[in-house]
């Protein structure tokens, strides 16, 4: 009984999972911290305080970065500097605007062309990410299925495109499709000329 009361009291003290993550970073300011260190502490602490499971701490960390509370040093490593917090005004699409974008894209994923008729869950995605200043405007919106929305969020718009053109280039080489191969070469050369996604290596 006492344990239940204590758990409820602790649960009231904890307003959200994001606040628990921020509590960790506030206790560890001005140092580079990797995901596992934060996740291990947050999942144990959340269970101890609430008797519940912290389902997706990685997503919470990304949200804190997107909101401007954390500095991303590199993949999976974040830094909290209390003097450098920059809150971002992240814009989301309104219900009306989402419907307009879905209708414009004919209720189909702009990458694979599948939609609800094929049993796909559709999302309205920011072409330029909100965290990079992407606005909630119709020209910055696109319809993606859940699969390609996940890929795009993980790799970003230009990285997704480059990987797709690399695969298409490799296929055109294999099938000896010269026009398509040259087209892909021109696109991939533009990536190189502008220094975009140089960490993604492709062999000519």
Steps between C-alpha positions, in 0.01 A plus 500: 500500500778740594681411181190583296458837673867581448472405131200727452677786674806456280278478192341834586844654536592380149292702254634347179763268355667798331540668837670188635747504211562871556560428868788272401655755264460779757689285750772443238555835327782593263616153403442271202258222590420192293153349463565185709601698808183711490272211405627267774446763769164623368342155455601386849399827663166513321410146609609575856284812517192382313507118480461547125728439200667789316417387147711722273764711676698539175209685346478725807867593467449586134200715592705695754758564230233608252352737757844660546586376850789274395794536264563201274875431492478199270270204446383377840695761699343812653619792710300714742622857547259697722635825357438401138137388504326618187131415497367445152155586380426167334208523262269209438240467226142580591234235437368706209845538343574129541183416311595746223842337461355148504249598234769665285709181519191291418519325840811310391859484621708724270784244508333162448156609373312283748210622711211392715365273227816292541461509879770762555489749786567849362681791665538864404872571528711817501734492197735735682498377858341712771825484697674668205244777481255330266168684492150355508421606144347300220818519288699350792261208543496157343307178547703198611403150602610397849796301361646785295417756769711296744786470250490872424497597868798276561703602197364848419368612163824538305655183646193299401521640147869428463462141615212450255706635207798283597279190493350610168849566358621154605195340341542693173865388483400139555231519231718709266240777482725784379246785505390425855859447614607838360197668657593361843863602448392859434284506813769348721758742359278787615517355852879504476521848346295647785665295775170339605508174699865427427497233774290279272753335271419366155720331243486620139 
